[in-house]
Amino acid sequence: SSTPTHDQPLSAEEEQLAEFVSVVLADTEDTWNAIFAQSGSRYSEPKLVLFSGAVESACGFAQSATGPFYCPADQKVYLDLNFFQELHDRFKAPGDFAQAYVIAHEIGHHVQNLTGVLPEVHNAMQRMPQKQANALLVRLELQADCYAGVWANHANRARRIIEEGDIEEAFAAVNAVGDD
């Protein structure tokens, strides 16, 4: 299931990006399938939807400004193709690893959903004041970052994907996106 779907025909550049996203998605699937199997569980692979401009998800309508997001209602990661260009131009994080890390972060939210953390936190947030809910949301985002780090470590041990400066660039990308 590591083939992303998209809402319209892709340009040659977008096709190349879609191929890259497919490779990263497959790599996250390898990582999480192995980790879940070690604990005697089965990893349910998410779908990835590529879009341009705006998209309708089971979580509602989203525009490019939303950035990449995970929708637990349909277990899909939504990724705007324009986001990677923005990551390069505006956030100064042009590298493959930074892009892959952002995808792995959204997959981290899927892992949270499968383990029950995501719905538990969302339910708890509805019953508390805004300031406490925001603090809980930050922790949720940090855990998704941790899960992205788990993927990065697994991928690096398997294939030595991390080069000098990649970690700093990934942190810059995540900080610029502003989830946490």
C-alpha positions as CSV (number, residue, x, y, z in Angstrom):
1,S,0.0,0.0,0.0
2,S,3.0,2.3,-0.4
3,T,1.5,4.0,-3.5
4,P,0.1,7.4,-2.8
5,T,-3.1,8.5,-4.4
6,H,-3.5,11.9,-5.9
7,D,-6.4,14.1,-6.9
8,Q,-5.3,15.2,-10.4
9,P,-2.7,14.5,-13.1
10,L,0.9,15.2,-12.1
11,S,3.6,17.2,-13.8
12,A,7.0,15.5,-14.4
13,E,8.4,17.2,-11.2
14,E,5.4,16.1,-9.2
15,E,5.7,12.5,-10.5
16,Q,9.3,12.5,-9.2
17,L,8.1,13.8,-5.9
18,A,5.3,11.2,-5.8
19,E,7.9,8.5,-6.4
20,F,10.1,9.9,-3.5
21,V,7.0,10.0,-1.2
22,S,6.3,6.3,-2.2
23,V,9.8,5.2,-1.2
24,V,9.6,7.0,2.1
25,L,6.1,5.6,2.8
26,A,7.3,2.1,2.0
27,D,10.3,2.6,4.3
28,T,8.1,3.8,7.2
29,E,5.9,0.7,6.6
30,D,8.9,-1.6,6.9
31,T,9.9,0.1,10.1
32,W,6.5,0.0,11.8
33,N,5.6,-3.5,10.5
34,A,8.8,-4.8,12.2
35,I,8.3,-2.8,15.4
36,F,4.6,-3.9,15.8
37,A,5.5,-7.5,14.9
38,Q,8.2,-7.5,17.7
39,S,5.4,-6.7,20.2
40,G,3.1,-9.3,18.8
41,S,0.8,-6.8,17.0
42,R,0.0,-6.1,13.4
43,Y,0.6,-2.7,11.8
44,S,-2.2,-1.4,9.8
45,E,-0.6,0.6,7.0
46,P,-2.0,4.1,6.3
47,K,-2.9,5.5,2.9
48,L,-1.2,8.6,1.6
49,V,-3.0,11.2,-0.5
50,L,-1.2,13.7,-2.5
51,F,-3.0,16.9,-3.4
52,S,-2.5,20.4,-4.7
53,G,-4.2,23.4,-3.3
54,A,-7.1,21.9,-1.3
55,V,-8.5,18.5,-0.4
56,E,-11.6,17.1,1.2
57,S,-10.8,14.5,3.9
58,A,-12.9,12.6,6.5
59,C,-11.6,15.3,8.9
60,G,-13.0,18.1,6.7
61,F,-11.8,20.5,4.0
62,A,-8.1,21.5,4.1
63,Q,-6.1,24.0,2.1
64,S,-2.4,24.2,1.4
65,A,-1.9,26.5,4.4
66,T,-2.8,23.5,6.6
67,G,0.4,21.7,5.7
68,P,0.8,18.0,5.8
69,F,-1.8,16.3,8.1
70,Y,-3.0,13.0,9.4
71,C,-6.8,12.3,9.5
72,P,-7.5,9.5,12.0
73,A,-11.1,9.1,10.7
74,D,-9.9,7.7,7.4
75,Q,-6.3,6.7,8.5
76,K,-4.8,8.7,5.7
77,V,-1.9,11.1,5.6
78,Y,-2.6,14.1,3.3
79,L,0.4,15.8,1.7
80,D,0.2,19.0,-0.4
81,L,2.7,18.7,-3.3
82,N,3.3,22.5,-3.0
83,F,4.5,21.9,0.6
84,F,7.8,20.5,-0.5
85,Q,8.5,23.6,-2.6
86,E,7.6,25.8,0.3
87,L,9.9,23.7,2.6
88,H,12.7,24.4,0.2
89,D,12.0,28.1,-0.5
90,R,10.5,29.5,2.7
91,F,11.8,27.2,5.4
92,K,15.2,26.6,3.9
93,A,15.0,22.9,4.4
94,P,15.5,21.5,0.8
95,G,17.0,18.1,1.5
96,D,15.5,14.7,1.0
97,F,15.9,13.8,4.7
98,A,14.0,16.9,5.9
99,Q,11.2,16.0,3.5
100,A,11.2,12.4,4.6
101,Y,11.2,13.4,8.3
102,V,8.1,15.5,7.8
103,I,6.3,12.5,6.2
104,A,7.6,10.2,9.0
105,H,6.2,12.7,11.6
106,E,2.7,12.4,10.0
107,I,3.1,8.6,10.0
108,G,3.9,9.0,13.7
109,H,0.4,10.4,14.2
110,H,-0.9,7.2,12.5
111,V,1.1,5.1,15.0
112,Q,-0.5,7.2,17.8
113,N,-3.9,6.4,16.4
114,L,-3.2,2.7,16.2
115,T,-1.9,2.5,19.8
116,G,-4.9,4.5,21.1
117,V,-2.9,7.5,22.2
118,L,-4.4,9.9,19.6
119,P,-8.1,9.3,20.4
120,E,-7.3,9.3,24.2
121,V,-5.5,12.6,24.0
122,H,-8.3,14.2,21.8
123,N,-10.9,13.0,24.2
124,A,-9.0,14.4,27.2
125,M,-8.4,17.7,25.4
126,Q,-12.2,18.2,25.0
127,R,-12.6,18.1,28.8
128,M,-9.9,20.6,29.9
129,P,-9.2,24.3,29.7
130,Q,-7.5,25.6,26.5
131,K,-4.1,26.1,28.1
132,Q,-3.9,22.5,29.3
133,A,-5.3,21.2,26.0
134,N,-2.5,23.1,24.2
135,A,0.1,21.6,26.5
136,L,-1.2,18.2,25.8
137,L,-1.2,18.9,22.0
138,V,2.5,19.9,22.2
139,R,3.2,16.5,23.9
140,L,1.3,14.7,21.1
141,E,3.4,16.5,18.5
142,L,6.6,15.8,20.3
143,Q,5.7,12.1,20.5
144,A,5.1,12.1,16.7
145,D,8.6,13.7,16.3
146,C,10.0,10.9,18.5
147,Y,8.3,8.3,16.2
148,A,9.8,10.0,13.2
149,G,13.2,9.7,15.0
150,V,12.5,6.0,15.5
151,W,12.0,5.6,11.7
152,A,15.1,7.7,11.0
153,N,17.2,5.6,13.3
154,H,15.9,2.4,11.8
155,A,16.4,3.6,8.2
156,N,19.9,4.9,9.0
157,R,21.0,1.6,10.6
158,A,19.7,-0.3,7.6
159,R,21.0,2.0,4.8
160,R,23.0,4.9,6.2
161,I,20.6,7.5,4.9
162,I,21.6,10.3,7.3
163,E,24.4,12.7,6.1
164,E,26.1,15.6,7.7
165,G,23.6,18.4,8.5
166,D,20.5,16.2,7.9
167,I,19.4,16.2,11.5
168,E,19.7,20.0,11.8
169,E,17.8,20.4,8.6
170,A,15.0,18.1,9.8
171,F,14.7,20.0,13.0
172,A,14.5,23.3,11.1
173,A,11.8,21.9,8.9
174,V,9.7,20.6,11.9
175,N,10.2,23.9,13.8
176,A,9.2,25.9,10.7
177,V,6.1,23.9,10.1
178,G,5.2,24.8,13.7
179,D,3.2,21.8,14.9
180,D,5.1,21.7,18.2
